[in-house]
Amino acid sequence: MTRSKSPRIALVHALPESVKPINDAFASGWPEARVFNVLDDSLSRDVAEDGRLTPEMTERFVLLTRYAVTTGAKAVQFTCSAFNACIEAARTEVDVPVLKPDEAMIEEAFTHGPRLGVVVTFEPTIASVSEQIDARAVAMGVLPQVDIQLARGALEAFRAGDPDEHDRRIAEAADKLGPCDVVMLAQYSMARAAPRVRKSSKVPVLTSPSAAVNKLRHLLS
């Protein structure tokens, strides 16, 4: 694929920790794509403080999406899983694909079976990923069994400069999951822990970045 034919894709982040995993996934899975990053790390702080998604927060997502499209982006990939409703609103404002962080991973997860294990490190993600799973299950006519574990302290350890402790806590949370057909690491920043989780998992372990790259490549190629 030549550069002139390579699609321009906006990656929009609410957590600095999400930037590297998705860029790494593109580098290995679709290096020809021309990606660029938009980071507003106040989004994650504000939703944690407010405890809910506000109309003002939704408008910020609409503005970020419109900005990305004005730069020539042919798709917008959000990377923080706590803002499902905001992204739903934003995607109606533009005529390019706008992907929620985990939708590609959730679609892939259901191909393995209805028993889904999920690990998160950012608590507001729980409600958002649950909504996405339920919506996908309804669309498929499937009754899922979902077990979600919060890896407490993992994100804080990562931010404190201790990635090994981050990965250990995620693997520990994954080991607490009940019987499942697949394990999902439901935040982009968690992708680095996948090899450690796979060491003790007897089922496939999926990450959002790799699944997102595969779906975008299918949509845009």
Secondary structure per residue as TSV (DSSP state, phi and psi in degrees):
chain	resnum	aa	ss	phi	psi
A	1	M	-	360.0	126.5
A	2	T	-	-79.8	162.2
A	3	R	G	-60.3	-39.1
A	4	S	G	-64.7	-24.6
A	5	K	G	-97.7	-4.5
A	6	S	S	-77.2	128.3
A	7	P	-	-72.0	146.5
A	8	R	E	-91.7	125.3
A	9	I	E	-126.9	128.4
A	10	A	E	-90.4	131.6
A	11	L	E	-110.7	115.8
A	12	V	E	-110.5	124.3
A	13	H	E	-119.6	143.0
A	14	A	S	-108.8	-8.7
A	15	L	S	-128.6	129.0
A	16	P	G	-58.4	-30.1
A	17	E	G	-67.4	-13.9
A	18	S	G	-85.3	-15.1
A	19	V	H	-64.9	-51.9
A	20	K	H	-64.8	-45.8
A	21	P	H	-58.5	-43.1
A	22	I	H	-74.0	-35.3
A	23	N	H	-66.4	-38.0
A	24	D	H	-63.3	-39.8
A	25	A	H	-65.0	-39.0
A	26	F	H	-67.2	-40.6
A	27	A	H	-60.4	-35.2
A	28	S	H	-92.9	-31.8
A	29	G	H	-100.3	-23.9
A	30	W	-	-159.5	68.9
A	31	P	T	-66.3	-19.6
A	32	E	T	-73.7	-23.4
A	33	A	S	-64.1	142.7
A	34	R	E	-99.7	99.7
A	35	V	E	-103.3	150.2
A	36	F	E	-141.2	157.5
A	37	N	E	-113.2	136.3
A	38	V	E	-123.1	119.6
A	39	L	E	-120.1	127.1
A	40	D	-	-130.9	91.6
A	41	D	T	-77.2	-2.2
A	42	S	H	-74.7	-19.2
A	43	L	H	-60.4	-47.7
A	44	S	H	-67.5	-38.5
A	45	R	H	-65.4	-41.9
A	46	D	H	-67.9	-40.8
A	47	V	H	-69.9	-32.8
A	48	A	H	-66.5	-39.0
A	49	E	H	-73.2	-40.5
A	50	D	H	-75.8	-29.0
A	51	G	S	75.8	6.8
A	52	R	S	-163.4	167.4
A	53	L	-	-91.4	120.4
A	54	T	-	-98.5	163.3
A	55	P	H	-58.1	-35.2
A	56	E	H	-64.7	-37.3
A	57	M	H	-65.7	-41.9
A	58	T	H	-60.9	-42.4
A	59	E	H	-62.4	-36.2
A	60	R	H	-62.9	-39.2
A	61	F	H	-68.0	-37.8
A	62	V	H	-61.5	-44.3
A	63	L	H	-64.7	-42.1
A	64	L	H	-62.2	-40.5
A	65	T	H	-67.4	-44.5
A	66	R	H	-62.0	-41.3
A	67	Y	H	-59.3	-46.4
A	68	A	H	-58.4	-41.9
A	69	V	H	-68.7	-34.8
A	70	T	H	-65.3	-20.3
A	71	T	T	-82.9	-5.6
A	72	G	T	102.8	9.7
A	73	A	-	-63.1	134.7
A	74	K	S	-93.7	-7.0
A	75	A	E	-161.4	154.8
A	76	V	E	-126.5	123.8
A	77	Q	E	-113.7	113.6
A	78	F	E	-83.8	150.2
A	79	T	-	-124.0	5.0
A	80	C	-	-114.6	126.8
A	81	S	T	-83.1	2.6
A	82	A	T	-92.4	3.9
A	83	F	-	-124.3	39.1
A	84	N	H	-53.7	-51.4
A	85	A	H	-64.8	-37.0
A	86	C	H	-63.9	-40.6
A	87	I	H	-70.2	-37.0
A	88	E	H	-57.1	-43.2
A	89	A	H	-67.9	-41.5
A	90	A	H	-65.6	-35.6
A	91	R	H	-70.2	-17.8
A	92	T	T	-80.9	-7.9
A	93	E	T	-94.9	-8.9
A	94	V	S	-134.4	165.6
A	95	D	S	-110.3	27.9
A	96	V	S	-120.4	159.7
A	97	P	-	-60.7	132.6
A	98	V	E	-124.0	113.0
A	99	L	E	-104.0	133.9
A	100	K	-	-71.4	155.1
A	101	P	T	-55.3	-44.8
A	102	D	T	-105.5	2.1
A	103	E	H	-63.4	-38.8
A	104	A	H	-66.6	-41.2
A	105	M	H	-65.1	-40.7
A	106	I	H	-65.6	-41.1
A	107	E	H	-58.7	-44.5
A	108	E	H	-66.6	-38.0
A	109	A	H	-59.1	-41.0
A	110	F	T	-67.0	-16.7
A	111	T	T	-71.8	-16.3
A	112	H	T	-92.9	-18.5
A	113	G	-	143.2	173.6
A	114	P	S	-87.8	-9.0
A	115	R	E	-92.5	106.6
A	116	L	E	-111.4	125.9
A	117	G	E	-102.8	133.8
A	118	V	E	-131.5	135.4
A	119	V	E	-121.2	134.8
A	120	V	E	-130.3	159.0
A	121	T	S	-119.5	-9.7
A	122	F	S	-118.7	111.3
A	123	E	T	-56.4	-39.3
A	124	P	T	-59.6	-16.3
A	125	T	H	-66.0	-27.4
A	126	I	H	-58.0	-49.1
A	127	A	H	-64.2	-42.5
A	128	S	H	-65.7	-46.7
A	129	V	H	-69.1	-31.9
A	130	S	H	-64.3	-42.5
A	131	E	H	-61.7	-41.6
A	132	Q	H	-66.9	-40.5
A	133	I	H	-63.3	-45.0
A	134	D	H	-62.1	-42.5
A	135	A	H	-64.0	-42.6
A	136	R	H	-65.4	-40.2
A	137	A	H	-63.6	-42.3
A	138	V	H	-62.1	-43.8
A	139	A	H	-62.3	-31.6
A	140	M	H	-91.9	-11.3
A	141	G	T	70.9	35.2
A	142	V	-	-115.9	144.5
A	143	L	-	-102.5	103.3
A	144	P	-	-82.6	157.2
A	145	Q	E	-114.2	116.4
A	146	V	E	-120.5	128.4
A	147	D	E	-120.5	118.5
A	148	I	E	-114.1	128.6
A	149	Q	E	-118.1	132.9
A	150	L	E	-93.5	121.1
A	151	A	-	-83.7	85.8
A	152	R	T	-64.1	133.3
A	153	G	T	84.2	-7.3
A	154	A	H	-67.8	-48.6
A	155	L	H	-64.7	-38.5
A	156	E	H	-63.7	-38.9
A	157	A	H	-64.6	-41.2
A	158	F	H	-61.7	-45.6
A	159	R	H	-67.1	-24.2
A	160	A	T	-85.5	2.6
A	161	G	T	88.9	23.8
A	162	D	-	-123.6	74.2
A	163	P	H	-64.2	-29.8
A	164	D	H	-65.3	-39.8
A	165	E	H	-67.8	-37.1
A	166	H	H	-55.8	-50.9
A	167	D	H	-66.0	-38.5
A	168	R	H	-62.3	-43.8
A	169	R	H	-67.2	-35.2
A	170	I	H	-66.6	-44.8
A	171	A	H	-62.9	-37.6
A	172	E	H	-63.7	-43.2
A	173	A	H	-65.4	-39.9
A	174	A	H	-62.8	-35.8
A	175	D	H	-66.6	-19.5
A	176	K	T	-85.0	-9.5
A	177	L	-	-64.8	145.2
A	178	G	-	-74.8	-174.8
A	179	P	S	-56.4	130.2
A	180	C	-	-149.2	162.8
A	181	D	S	-91.5	-18.7
A	182	V	E	-160.2	151.6
A	183	V	E	-116.1	132.2
A	184	M	E	-113.6	131.1
A	185	L	E	-96.2	103.9
A	186	A	-	-88.9	24.8
A	187	Q	S	-144.3	147.0
A	188	Y	G	-61.3	-36.8
A	189	S	G	-65.6	-13.9
A	190	M	G	-88.0	-8.6
A	191	A	G	-58.0	-33.9
A	192	R	G	-62.9	-21.7
A	193	A	G	-85.2	-7.0
A	194	A	H	-56.6	-45.9
A	195	P	H	-57.7	-38.0
A	196	R	H	-69.1	-40.2
A	197	V	H	-65.3	-39.1
A	198	R	H	-65.1	-25.3
A	199	K	H	-61.0	-33.7
A	200	S	H	-110.7	-2.6
A	201	S	-	-89.1	140.5
A	202	K	S	-98.8	2.1
A	203	V	S	-127.4	165.8
A	204	P	-	-58.9	144.0
A	205	V	E	-116.6	117.9
A	206	L	E	-105.7	149.2
A	207	T	E	-124.1	148.4
A	208	S	H	-62.3	-44.6
A	209	P	H	-59.0	-48.2
A	210	S	H	-63.6	-42.1
A	211	A	H	-65.1	-39.3
A	212	A	H	-64.0	-43.6
A	213	V	H	-61.6	-43.5
A	214	N	H	-61.5	-42.1
A	215	K	H	-69.3	-42.8
A	216	L	H	-63.5	-41.1
A	217	R	H	-61.9	-39.5
A	218	H	H	-66.1	-40.2
A	219	L	H	-69.5	-37.1
A	220	L	H	-105.1	-17.1
A	221	S	-	-76.4	360.0
